């Protein structure tokens, strides 16, 4: 008997003495005693199959056998069971190279699924981040609008007794403030006596209303911090799983692009996180090996640069130390490197130099790209030299604030398509 769908699948029969009863492939062996036949490894195949077939549930034997479809010797595993009334061993087997082909196909399928899952996670994280930013800006705009309306009215209250139009306000807390302010304005019109006493009473009410506003701003701040935290969790999962995948399966060009994109998002996350925390916590200085620190940040951006067709050229002197806060130093390095990558022409080098000059340490980062038209405007918040390159316009503003606080001078040179950011520590 033979499976015509798979020419390498068939049934063979031997007596317990080793005589060939049936073999659809090697028909010439019919009637021969092959009890002592050995495979290339010296295994007595027929004898072992007969022995294992006599066990209660039969059994398996692995050996080397000629594959009929290719005519080559291949590892094979067969199952044999016995039919006692005729003293027969009946068996059938599979060639292991067929199984390996199936396993390889399954591996490719699972690998494709992993890539699809990672892409879905990246898309979800990006959508969540953009949604959080949009919601935050929208609510900030509404709050500022209400506050400005109230401020403008209060600014002119001593000149003209115009009241706040409550129906134009968006938040009930501000409407409550406006209601109290309008009451105060109406009463001011009527009161000519006991002004000081009335002012004190209304001031107390105004302070209570301002507390409402402060609580609302605090809620907004909490919302922004929670939104940033929610972005960090899936982002950490993406980066961790990329590292695990690389450890198990090696480098993959698609994963490299995903990793580069994740690191860009991670840098934006660090900027937003720093902006939220900078006025609330202290950043103490430590003794930092600036040489090793800068090399580590360059290594972090290596994948992003490679994905943009760029390469780093390092000229970093060893063992240069400064007293600085590591979080603030990372914002300077990361945002400068990120900008150099973003605004460089492809297939060029980004030169990173670090050296000692007199009593100072100089960090010089140079790239080839469009010449900067307004170098001094770069440090304004939300300013972007080129709107087509994206970004929020926050990175260089953060750098400027840190450098002013830490007394680090910045010199920007840009001409003939060569741009240099020179920091003097």
C-alpha positions as CSV (number, residue, x, y, z in Angstrom):
1,X,0.0,0.0,0.0
2,X,1.2,3.5,-0.9
3,X,-0.1,7.1,-0.6
4,X,-0.2,8.4,-4.2
5,X,-0.4,12.0,-2.9
6,X,3.0,11.6,-1.2
7,X,5.3,9.1,-2.9
8,X,7.5,8.8,0.2
9,X,4.7,7.4,2.4
10,X,4.0,3.7,2.3
11,X,3.5,0.5,4.4
12,X,6.0,-2.3,4.7
13,X,5.6,-5.8,6.3
14,X,8.2,-8.3,7.6
15,X,7.9,-11.6,9.4
16,X,9.3,-11.8,12.9
17,X,12.2,-13.8,11.3
18,X,13.0,-10.7,9.1
19,X,11.6,-12.0,5.8
20,X,10.2,-9.2,3.6
21,X,6.5,-9.8,2.9
22,X,5.6,-6.5,1.3
23,X,7.4,-3.3,0.3
24,X,5.9,-1.2,-2.6
25,X,9.2,0.6,-3.1
26,X,11.8,-2.1,-2.9
27,X,9.8,-4.9,-4.5
28,X,12.9,-6.8,-5.4
29,X,13.4,-7.6,-1.6
30,X,10.2,-9.7,-1.5
31,X,10.9,-13.0,0.2
32,X,14.4,-12.0,1.3
33,X,15.6,-12.2,4.9
34,X,16.9,-8.7,5.9
35,X,17.1,-9.3,9.6
36,X,20.8,-8.3,9.6
37,X,20.5,-5.3,7.2
38,X,22.3,-2.2,8.6
39,X,22.0,1.4,7.7
40,X,25.1,3.6,7.1
41,X,25.3,4.2,10.8
42,X,25.5,0.4,11.5
43,X,22.0,0.2,13.0
44,X,20.1,-3.1,12.3
45,X,17.0,-1.4,11.1
46,X,14.7,-4.4,10.4
47,X,15.7,-6.2,13.7
48,X,15.0,-3.1,15.8
49,X,11.6,-2.5,14.1
50,X,10.6,-6.2,14.7
51,X,11.7,-5.9,18.4
52,X,9.8,-2.7,19.0
53,X,6.7,-3.9,17.3
54,X,6.3,-6.7,19.9
55,X,5.8,-4.1,22.6
56,X,2.2,-3.6,23.8
57,X,1.6,-0.4,21.8
58,X,4.3,-0.8,19.2
59,X,7.1,1.8,19.0
60,X,9.4,4.0,17.0
61,X,12.8,3.6,15.4
62,X,15.0,6.3,13.9
63,X,17.4,5.4,11.2
64,X,18.9,6.4,7.8
65,X,17.0,5.2,4.6
66,X,16.9,5.9,0.9
67,X,14.2,8.4,0.0
68,X,12.4,7.2,-3.2
69,X,11.4,10.7,-4.4
70,X,15.0,12.0,-4.4
71,X,17.2,8.9,-4.4
72,X,19.2,10.2,-1.4
73,X,19.9,8.9,2.1
74,X,17.8,10.8,4.6
75,X,17.0,10.5,8.3
76,X,13.7,8.6,8.8
77,X,11.6,7.6,11.8
78,X,9.1,4.7,11.5
79,X,6.4,3.3,13.7
80,X,6.0,-0.5,13.9
81,X,3.3,-2.7,15.4
82,X,2.8,-6.5,15.3
83,X,0.1,-8.8,14.1
84,X,0.6,-11.9,16.3
85,X,-1.7,-14.4,14.4
86,X,0.6,-14.1,11.3
87,X,3.8,-13.2,13.4
88,X,4.1,-10.1,11.2
89,X,5.7,-6.7,11.8
90,X,3.8,-3.9,10.0
91,X,5.3,-0.4,9.8
92,X,5.3,3.0,8.1
93,X,7.4,6.1,8.5
94,X,8.2,9.7,7.6
95,X,11.4,11.3,6.3
96,X,12.6,14.0,8.7
97,X,13.5,16.5,6.0
98,X,9.8,16.8,5.1
99,X,9.1,17.7,8.7
100,X,11.8,20.3,8.7
101,X,10.2,21.9,5.6
102,X,6.9,22.2,7.5
103,X,8.7,23.6,10.5
104,X,10.5,26.2,8.4
105,X,7.2,27.3,6.9
106,X,5.6,27.6,10.3
107,X,8.6,29.7,11.5
108,X,8.2,32.1,8.6
109,X,4.5,32.4,9.3
110,X,5.0,33.1,13.0
111,X,7.8,35.7,12.2
112,X,5.4,37.5,9.9
113,X,2.7,37.6,12.6
114,X,5.2,39.0,15.1
115,X,6.1,41.8,12.7
116,X,2.4,42.6,12.1
117,X,1.7,42.7,15.9
118,X,4.7,45.1,16.4
119,X,3.4,47.4,13.6
120,X,0.0,47.4,15.2
121,X,1.5,48.4,18.6
122,X,3.6,51.2,17.0
123,X,0.5,52.5,15.2
124,X,-1.6,52.4,18.5
125,X,1.1,54.1,20.5
126,X,1.5,56.8,17.9
127,X,-2.2,57.4,17.7
128,X,-2.5,57.5,21.5
129,X,0.3,60.0,21.7
130,X,-1.1,62.3,19.0
131,X,-4.6,62.1,20.5
132,X,-3.2,63.0,23.9
133,X,-1.3,66.0,22.5
134,X,-4.4,67.2,20.6
135,X,-6.7,66.9,23.6
136,X,-4.2,68.6,25.8
137,X,-3.8,71.6,23.4
138,X,-7.6,71.8,22.9
139,X,-8.3,72.0,26.6
140,X,-5.4,74.4,27.2
141,X,-6.8,76.7,24.5
142,X,-10.3,76.7,26.1
143,X,-8.9,77.4,29.5
144,X,-6.7,80.2,28.3
145,X,-9.7,81.7,26.4
146,X,-11.9,81.7,29.5
147,X,-9.1,83.2,31.7
148,X,-8.4,85.9,29.1
149,X,-12.0,86.9,29.0
150,X,-12.2,87.2,32.8
151,X,-8.8,89.0,32.9
152,X,-9.8,91.6,30.3
153,X,-13.0,92.4,32.1
154,X,-11.3,92.7,35.5
155,X,-8.6,94.9,33.9
156,X,-11.2,97.5,33.0
157,X,-13.6,97.2,36.0
158,X,-12.3,100.3,37.6
159,X,-12.9,102.4,34.5
160,X,-16.2,100.9,33.2
161,X,-18.6,98.6,34.9
162,X,-19.0,96.1,32.0
163,X,-19.9,92.6,33.1
164,X,-18.5,89.3,31.8
165,X,-20.7,87.5,29.2
166,X,-21.1,84.2,31.1
167,X,-22.6,82.4,28.0
168,X,-19.3,82.8,26.2
169,X,-17.4,80.8,28.8
170,X,-16.8,77.0,28.4
171,X,-16.2,75.6,31.9
172,X,-18.7,75.8,34.7
173,X,-15.9,76.6,37.2
174,X,-15.1,79.8,35.2
175,X,-18.8,80.5,34.8
176,X,-19.0,80.3,38.6
177,X,-16.1,82.8,38.8
178,X,-17.8,85.1,36.2
179,X,-21.0,85.0,38.1
180,X,-19.3,86.2,41.3
181,X,-17.3,88.8,39.4
182,X,-20.5,90.1,37.8
183,X,-22.1,90.3,41.2
184,X,-19.1,92.3,42.4
185,X,-19.3,94.7,39.4
186,X,-23.0,95.3,39.8
187,X,-22.6,96.1,43.5
188,X,-19.7,98.4,42.8
189,X,-22.0,100.5,40.7
190,X,-24.4,100.9,43.6
191,X,-21.9,101.3,46.4
192,X,-20.3,104.6,47.2
193,X,-19.9,104.1,50.8
194,X,-18.2,101.4,52.9
195,X,-16.1,100.6,49.9
196,X,-13.3,99.0,51.8
197,X,-15.6,96.6,53.6
198,X,-17.3,95.5,50.4
199,X,-14.0,95.1,48.6
200,X,-12.7,92.8,51.4
201,X,-15.9,90.7,51.2
202,X,-15.7,90.3,47.4
203,X,-12.0,89.7,47.5
204,X,-12.6,86.7,49.7
205,X,-15.1,85.4,47.2
206,X,-12.7,86.0,44.4
207,X,-10.0,84.1,46.1
208,X,-12.3,81.2,46.5
209,X,-13.1,81.4,42.8
210,X,-9.4,81.6,41.9
211,X,-8.9,78.4,43.9
212,X,-11.4,76.8,41.6
213,X,-9.3,77.9,38.6
214,X,-6.1,76.6,40.2
215,X,-7.8,73.2,40.8
216,X,-8.9,73.1,37.2
217,X,-5.3,73.9,36.0
218,X,-4.0,71.2,38.4
219,X,-6.4,68.7,36.9
220,X,-5.2,69.6,33.4
221,X,-1.6,69.2,34.5
222,X,-2.5,65.7,36.0
223,X,-4.2,64.8,32.7
224,X,-1.0,65.8,30.7
225,X,1.2,63.8,33.0
226,X,-1.0,60.7,32.8
227,X,-1.2,61.0,29.1
228,X,2.6,61.1,28.8
229,X,2.9,58.1,31.2
230,X,0.4,56.1,29.1
231,X,2.6,56.7,26.0
232,X,5.7,55.5,27.8
233,X,4.2,52.1,28.7
234,X,3.5,50.8,25.2
235,X,6.6,52.4,24.0
236,X,8.7,50.5,26.5
237,X,7.0,47.3,25.5
238,X,7.9,47.9,21.8
239,X,11.5,48.6,22.5
240,X,11.9,45.7,24.9
241,X,10.3,43.2,22.4
242,X,12.5,44.5,19.6
243,X,15.6,43.8,21.7
244,X,14.3,40.3,22.6
245,X,13.5,39.6,18.9
246,X,17.0,40.6,17.9
247,X,18.6,38.4,20.5
248,X,16.6,35.4,19.3
249,X,16.5,35.9,15.6
250,X,19.2,38.5,14.8
251,X,19.0,41.8,12.9
252,X,16.0,42.6,10.7
253,X,15.7,45.7,8.5
254,X,12.0,46.1,9.1
255,X,12.6,45.9,12.9
256,X,15.4,48.4,12.5
257,X,13.0,51.0,11.0
258,X,10.5,50.3,13.8
259,X,13.3,50.7,16.4
260,X,14.4,54.0,14.9
261,X,10.8,55.3,14.9
262,X,10.4,54.2,18.5
263,X,13.5,56.0,19.6
264,X,12.3,59.2,17.9
265,X,9.0,59.0,19.9
266,X,11.1,58.2,23.0
267,X,13.1,61.4,22.6
268,X,9.8,63.4,22.2
269,X,8.5,61.7,25.3
270,X,11.6,62.7,27.3
271,X,11.2,66.4,26.2
272,X,7.5,66.5,27.2
273,X,8.3,64.7,30.5
274,X,11.1,67.2,31.3
275,X,8.8,70.2,30.5
276,X,6.2,68.8,32.9
277,X,8.7,68.1,35.8
278,X,11.3,70.9,35.4
279,X,9.5,73.4,37.6
280,X,8.6,70.9,40.3
281,X,11.7,68.9,41.0
282,X,15.4,69.7,41.5
283,X,18.1,68.4,39.2
284,X,21.3,68.0,41.3
285,X,24.7,67.9,39.6
286,X,27.0,64.8,39.6
287,X,30.5,64.1,38.4
288,X,30.0,62.8,34.8
289,X,32.4,61.3,32.3
290,X,31.2,63.4,29.4
291,X,33.3,61.4,26.9
292,X,31.5,58.1,27.8
293,X,28.1,59.9,28.2
294,X,28.3,61.4,24.7
295,X,29.4,58.0,23.1
296,X,26.4,56.4,24.8
297,X,23.9,59.0,23.3
298,X,25.5,58.6,19.9
299,X,25.0,54.8,20.1
300,X,21.3,55.4,21.0
301,X,20.8,57.4,17.8
302,X,22.9,55.1,15.6
303,X,19.9,53.2,14.2
304,X,18.0,56.5,13.5
305,X,21.0,57.9,11.6
306,X,21.5,54.7,9.6
307,X,17.8,54.7,8.7
308,X,18.2,58.3,7.3
309,X,21.3,57.3,5.2
310,X,23.7,59.0,7.6
311,X,26.8,58.0,9.5
312,X,28.5,59.4,12.6
313,X,32.2,60.4,12.6
314,X,33.5,60.6,16.2
315,X,36.4,62.8,17.4
316,X,35.9,62.4,21.1
317,X,38.8,62.7,23.6
318,X,38.7,60.3,26.5
319,X,38.3,60.9,30.2
320,X,36.8,64.4,30.0
321,X,34.7,65.1,33.2
322,X,32.2,67.8,34.1
323,X,29.8,68.5,37.0
324,X,26.4,68.5,35.5
325,X,22.9,66.9,35.9
326,X,22.6,63.8,33.8
327,X,18.9,64.4,32.9
328,X,19.6,67.9,31.6
329,X,22.8,66.8,29.9
330,X,20.9,64.1,28.0
331,X,18.3,66.7,26.8
332,X,21.2,68.8,25.4
333,X,22.9,65.9,23.7
334,X,19.7,64.1,22.4
335,X,18.0,67.2,21.0
336,X,21.2,68.4,19.3
337,X,21.8,64.9,17.7
338,X,18.2,64.6,16.8
339,X,18.2,67.9,15.0
340,X,21.5,67.1,13.2
341,X,19.9,63.9,11.9
342,X,16.6,65.5,11.0
343,X,18.1,68.4,9.0
344,X,21.1,66.6,7.3
345,X,21.3,65.7,3.6
346,X,21.4,61.9,3.0
347,X,24.6,60.0,2.5
348,X,26.7,62.4,4.6
349,X,28.6,62.3,7.9
350,X,27.6,64.0,11.2
351,X,30.9,65.0,12.9
352,X,30.9,64.9,16.7
353,X,33.9,66.4,18.4
354,X,34.7,66.7,22.1
355,X,37.9,68.2,23.4
356,X,39.5,70.3,26.1
357,X,40.4,73.9,25.4
358,X,42.1,75.8,28.2
359,X,39.8,75.4,31.3
360,X,36.7,74.5,29.2
361,X,35.4,71.5,27.4
362,X,34.1,72.0,23.9
363,X,31.3,69.9,22.3
364,X,31.1,70.5,18.6
365,X,28.3,68.8,16.5
366,X,28.4,69.5,12.8
367,X,26.1,68.4,9.9
368,X,25.6,69.1,6.2
369,X,22.2,70.4,5.2
370,X,20.2,73.6,4.5
371,X,21.8,76.8,5.8
372,X,19.9,78.1,8.9
373,X,18.4,81.5,8.0
374,X,17.6,82.7,11.5
375,X,20.0,81.1,14.0
376,X,18.9,83.3,17.0
377,X,15.2,82.4,16.5
378,X,15.9,78.7,16.9
379,X,15.6,78.9,20.7
380,X,12.1,80.3,20.7
381,X,9.5,77.8,21.8
382,X,7.5,76.3,18.9
383,X,9.8,77.9,16.3
384,X,10.7,75.6,13.4
385,X,13.1,76.6,10.7
386,X,11.5,74.1,8.3
387,X,7.8,73.1,8.8
388,X,8.1,70.2,6.4
389,X,10.4,68.3,8.8
390,X,7.8,68.0,11.6
391,X,8.5,68.3,15.3
392,X,7.1,70.5,18.0
393,X,9.7,73.2,18.2
394,X,10.5,72.4,21.8
395,X,14.0,70.8,21.8
396,X,16.2,73.8,21.2
397,X,14.1,75.9,23.6
398,X,14.8,73.3,26.3
399,X,18.5,73.4,25.5
400,X,18.6,77.2,25.7
401,X,16.9,77.2,29.2
402,X,19.3,74.5,30.5
403,X,22.4,76.2,29.1
404,X,21.4,79.6,30.6
405,X,20.8,78.0,34.0
406,X,24.1,76.1,33.9
407,X,26.2,78.9,32.4
408,X,27.0,76.9,29.2
409,X,27.6,79.1,26.1
410,X,26.2,78.1,22.7
411,X,27.6,79.2,19.4
412,X,25.7,78.4,16.2
413,X,27.5,78.7,12.9
414,X,25.7,78.0,9.6
415,X,27.0,78.8,6.1
416,X,27.7,76.9,2.8
417,X,25.3,74.1,3.9
418,X,27.5,73.4,7.0
419,X,25.9,73.9,10.4
420,X,27.7,73.7,13.7
421,X,26.4,73.7,17.3
422,X,29.3,74.5,19.6
423,X,28.8,74.1,23.4
424,X,31.4,75.4,25.9
425,X,31.2,73.8,29.3
